[in-house]
Amino acid sequence: MKRLTYAKAGVDLDEISKIRKDIVRRLHSTFKLRQGKFGRPLIGIGHYAGMIDIGDRALTVHADGVGTKVLIAQMMEKYDTIGIDCIAMNVNDIICLGSEPIAMIDYLALEKPNRDVVKGIMRGLSKGAKEAQISIVGGETAIMPDVIKGIDGKGFDLVGLAIGVVDKDKVINGKDLKHNDLVIGIDSTGIHSNGLSLARKALLQRCNIDQFIPELGKSVGEELLTPTRIYVKPVLEVLKRCEVHGLAHITGGAFSKLRRLLLKPKIGFLLDRMPEPLPIFQLIQKEGSIINREMHRTFNMGIGFCVCAPKSEEDRIVKIFANYGMGARTIGKIVEKSGVMIGGISL
């Protein structure tokens, strides 16, 4: 069988990285427009969120969508979970800077007006907002039949922009990471909202979207539509009660995302205690004949969030997540070698 990669599925991470560098070079020039003024930027482009000065506190801002997971919702004609994903993809990034999410606006673009689709999406947004304890304070809906093309006329795209606040002296950005800090991984609920292009390519060449898969205990579509876990409540409690040196949401780019926290030289991640991948990832890897490095650069593999902290905080952090019904365990540590290593593979 020919090996699948994310690039062959239409998402070339290396090319995207080059494009992002071009974007950053151009947009960074706008930072000078607010220097010496209210709202000056406090962090460079490329971390989990933007950050601007509002006095003793910082305002964090992040925009994200749910990617091609919208196609799974259309295939399944089930729209009441995709809004949860949109909330999660935004607030889970906001908290990575130690910030508390407070509000969001959404942008919904539709191929055609469809009240049933919109009602389902709004139910999900409301449920996700309740879990994250944020207000959705506005948004925009657009009908664009010449731009949005979906399945049987049900095409849509969903994007959110979230804001949060944090005391400037409590920002978590990775600068405090220390050698031998532990990396505590928090369970995901499945694929979340990343890597769906590769997952669809691997799985749907072999089975139908509504086909029951014994090892999953459900159909392919039901598994892929499982909502992204929202980590806001336990992470905010951890920040109040524990010493934390780094936070990472494992999303696009998967564990290579940890490099965002590497702000000091000769420091990196050794993830040598990873749990067995969830069945969905084992199935994707098998059906797509995908190598391990590609899997760990694309999928969360069962770990949706990471907390980096001293060894002394391990038990307390694990217990806090357990109190919220989330499994947590040490999956590695900070080492004196730059980069991210998993099972002898450099990401």
C-alpha positions in Angstrom: 0.0 0.0 0.0 1.2 3.5 -0.8 2.0 5.5 2.3 -0.3 8.4 3.0 1.0 11.8 4.3 -0.7 15.0 5.3 0.9 16.6 2.2 -0.6 14.0 -0.1 -4.0 14.6 1.5 -3.6 18.3 0.5 -2.1 19.8 3.7 1.7 20.3 3.4 2.9 21.4 6.8 6.3 22.4 5.6 4.9 24.7 2.9 2.4 26.1 5.4 5.3 26.9 7.7 6.9 28.9 4.9 3.7 30.8 4.2 3.3 31.6 7.9 6.8 33.1 8.0 5.9 35.3 5.0 2.8 36.4 6.8 4.6 37.1 10.1 7.3 39.2 8.3 4.6 41.4 6.7 2.3 41.7 9.7 5.0 42.3 12.3 5.6 45.7 10.7 2.2 46.8 12.1 3.4 46.4 15.7 5.1 49.9 15.5 1.7 51.5 14.9 0.7 51.0 18.5 4.1 51.5 20.3 3.7 54.0 23.1 -0.1 53.7 22.9 -2.8 51.8 24.7 -3.0 48.4 23.2 0.6 47.9 22.2 1.5 44.3 21.3 3.2 42.3 24.1 4.2 39.1 22.3 5.3 38.3 18.8 3.1 36.6 16.2 3.3 32.8 16.4 2.4 31.8 19.9 -1.0 30.4 20.8 -2.6 33.9 20.9 -1.9 37.5 20.3 -1.4 39.7 23.4 -1.9 43.4 23.9 -1.2 45.8 26.8 -4.3 47.2 28.6 -2.6 48.4 31.7 -1.9 46.0 34.6 -3.5 43.3 32.5 -3.1 41.9 29.0 -5.8 41.1 26.5 -5.3 37.9 24.6 -6.9 37.4 21.2 -7.1 34.3 19.0 -9.1 33.3 15.9 -9.6 29.7 14.7 -12.0 27.4 12.9 -12.8 23.7 12.7 -11.3 23.0 9.4 -12.6 20.1 7.2 -14.5 18.6 10.1 -17.4 20.6 8.6 -17.5 18.0 5.8 -18.0 15.2 8.3 -20.9 17.1 9.8 -22.4 17.5 6.3 -21.9 13.8 5.5 -23.6 12.8 8.7 -26.2 15.6 8.5 -25.4 16.3 12.2 -24.6 19.8 13.2 -25.1 20.1 16.9 -21.5 19.4 17.9 -19.4 21.4 15.5 -20.0 24.6 17.5 -18.5 22.9 20.5 -15.4 22.3 18.4 -15.2 26.0 17.4 -15.4 27.1 21.0 -12.7 24.6 22.0 -10.3 25.5 19.3 -10.3 29.1 20.4 -10.5 28.9 24.2 -8.0 26.0 24.5 -5.4 28.2 22.8 -6.3 31.3 24.8 -5.5 29.5 28.1 -2.1 28.5 26.9 -0.8 32.0 27.9 -2.4 31.7 31.3 -5.3 33.8 30.2 -8.9 33.4 31.2 -11.3 33.3 28.1 -14.1 35.8 28.5 -15.9 36.3 25.2 -16.1 35.2 21.6 -17.7 36.2 18.3 -18.4 33.8 15.5 -18.4 33.9 11.7 -20.7 31.5 9.9 -20.5 31.3 6.1 -23.2 29.2 4.3 -23.6 27.9 0.8 -27.4 28.4 1.1 -29.7 29.6 3.8 -30.6 26.5 5.9 -32.3 27.0 9.2 -31.8 23.4 10.4 -28.0 23.7 9.8 -27.8 27.0 11.6 -29.9 25.9 14.6 -27.7 22.9 15.1 -24.5 24.9 14.9 -25.9 27.5 17.4 -26.8 24.7 19.8 -23.2 23.6 19.8 -21.9 27.1 20.2 -24.1 27.7 23.2 -23.2 24.4 24.8 -19.5 25.0 24.3 -19.7 28.5 25.6 -21.4 27.2 28.8 -18.6 24.7 29.3 -15.9 27.4 28.7 -17.8 30.0 30.8 -17.6 32.6 28.1 -20.2 34.9 26.4 -20.8 34.9 22.7 -21.3 38.6 22.2 -21.9 38.8 18.4 -20.9 37.6 15.0 -21.6 37.5 11.3 -23.5 35.2 9.0 -22.9 35.3 5.3 -24.5 33.5 2.4 -21.9 32.9 -0.3 -23.0 30.2 -2.9 -20.1 31.1 -5.3 -17.5 30.6 -2.5 -18.7 28.0 -0.1 -19.2 24.6 -1.8 -20.3 21.7 0.4 -22.2 18.4 0.2 -25.7 18.5 -1.3 -25.9 22.2 -0.9 -25.3 22.1 2.9 -21.8 23.7 2.7 -20.7 26.0 5.5 -17.6 27.2 7.3 -17.4 28.2 11.0 -14.8 30.4 12.6 -14.5 32.1 16.0 -12.5 34.9 17.5 -12.0 34.7 21.3 -10.6 37.1 23.8 -9.2 36.6 27.3 -7.5 38.5 30.1 -4.5 37.8 32.3 -2.4 39.8 34.8 0.8 40.7 33.0 2.9 39.2 35.8 1.1 35.9 35.4 1.6 35.3 31.7 2.7 31.7 30.9 4.6 31.5 27.6 7.4 29.0 28.2 10.1 31.3 29.3 10.1 29.7 32.8 10.6 26.1 31.5 13.4 24.3 33.4 15.4 21.2 32.7 13.6 18.1 34.3 10.2 19.8 34.4 7.6 17.2 33.8 5.3 17.2 30.8 1.8 16.1 31.9 -0.5 15.0 29.1 -4.2 15.3 29.4 -6.5 12.9 27.5 -8.2 14.0 24.3 -11.7 12.8 23.4 -10.4 11.6 20.0 -9.3 13.3 16.8 -10.6 16.7 18.0 -10.5 19.2 15.0 -7.1 18.6 13.3 -5.9 16.2 10.7 -9.3 15.5 9.3 -8.1 15.8 5.7 -5.6 13.0 6.3 -8.1 11.0 8.4 -10.8 11.2 5.7 -8.3 10.1 3.0 -7.1 7.1 5.1 -10.5 5.9 6.3 -13.0 6.7 3.6 -11.1 4.8 1.0 -11.8 1.7 3.0 -15.2 2.2 4.6 -18.4 4.3 4.5 -18.9 7.2 6.8 -21.8 5.5 8.6 -20.1 2.0 8.8 -19.9 0.6 12.3 -16.3 -0.2 13.3 -16.0 -2.8 16.1 -12.7 -1.4 17.5 -14.3 2.1 17.7 -17.6 0.9 19.1 -19.4 3.3 16.7 -19.4 4.4 13.1 -16.5 6.3 11.5 -18.6 9.4 11.2 -19.7 9.3 14.9 -16.1 8.9 16.0 -14.8 11.7 13.8 -17.6 14.1 15.0 -16.8 13.5 18.7 -16.4 17.1 20.0 -13.0 18.6 20.9 -12.5 18.6 24.7 -12.6 22.0 26.4 -9.9 22.2 29.0 -10.7 25.7 30.4 -12.0 24.9 33.9 -9.3 22.5 35.1 -6.5 24.5 33.6 -7.7 27.7 35.3 -7.8 25.8 38.6 -4.3 24.4 38.0 -3.0 27.9 37.4 -4.5 29.1 40.7 -3.2 26.2 42.8 0.0 25.1 41.2 3.3 26.3 39.8 3.2 26.0 36.0 5.9 26.7 33.5 4.2 25.9 30.2 0.9 25.1 28.6 0.3 23.6 25.2 -2.9 22.8 23.2 -2.1 19.9 20.9 -3.8 20.9 17.6 -2.6 21.6 14.1 1.0 20.3 13.8 0.2 18.1 16.8 3.3 17.7 19.1 5.5 19.9 17.0 3.3 22.7 18.5 5.4 22.3 21.7 8.2 24.2 20.0 6.2 27.4 20.6 7.3 27.1 24.2 11.0 26.8 23.4 12.0 30.4 24.1 15.4 29.5 25.6 18.4 27.8 23.9 19.4 24.2 24.7 15.9 23.2 26.0 13.5 20.8 24.5 10.9 18.0 25.0 11.5 14.3 25.4 8.2 12.5 25.3 9.2 9.0 26.3 6.2 7.9 28.3 3.4 8.4 25.7 0.3 6.2 26.3 -0.9 3.7 23.6 -2.7 5.7 20.8 -6.5 5.7 20.9 -8.1 3.2 18.5 -9.1 5.9 16.0 -5.4 6.8 15.5 -4.4 3.1 15.3 -7.0 2.6 12.6 -6.0 5.8 10.6 -2.3 4.7 10.7 -3.1 1.2 9.6 -5.5 2.1 6.8 -3.2 4.9 5.5 0.0 3.1 6.1 1.3 6.3 7.8 4.7 6.4 9.5 5.0 7.4 13.2 6.6 10.8 12.6 3.7 11.8 10.3 1.2 10.6 12.9 2.7 12.6 15.7 3.0 15.7 13.5 -0.6 15.5 12.5 -2.7 14.0 15.3 -3.0 14.4 19.1 -2.7 10.6 19.4 -4.9 10.7 22.6 -3.2 13.7 24.3 -5.1 16.9 23.7 -3.3 19.3 26.1 0.0 19.4 28.0 1.0 21.1 31.3 4.7 21.6 32.0 5.5 21.9 35.7 8.0 20.9 38.4 7.9 17.3 39.7 6.6 18.6 43.0 3.3 19.6 41.3 2.7 16.3 39.5 0.2 14.7 41.9 -1.7 17.8 42.5 -2.1 18.6 38.8 -3.2 15.0 38.0 -5.8 15.1 40.8 -7.3 18.4 39.6 -7.9 17.0 36.1 -9.3 13.8 37.6 -11.8 15.9 39.5 -13.1 17.1 36.2 -13.3 13.6 34.7 -10.1 14.0 32.6 -7.3 11.5 32.7 -3.8 13.0 33.1 -0.3 11.4 33.3 3.3 12.3 32.9 4.3 11.7 29.3 7.9 13.1 29.3 10.1 15.9 30.6 12.1 19.0 29.6 15.7 18.1 28.5 18.9 19.9 27.6 18.5 19.3 23.9 16.4 21.6 21.6 13.4 20.3 19.7 10.7 17.7 20.3 11.5 14.0 20.5 9.0 11.1 20.7 10.1 7.5 20.6 13.5 8.4 19.2 11.9 10.5 16.4 12.6 14.2 16.1 9.6 16.3 15.1 
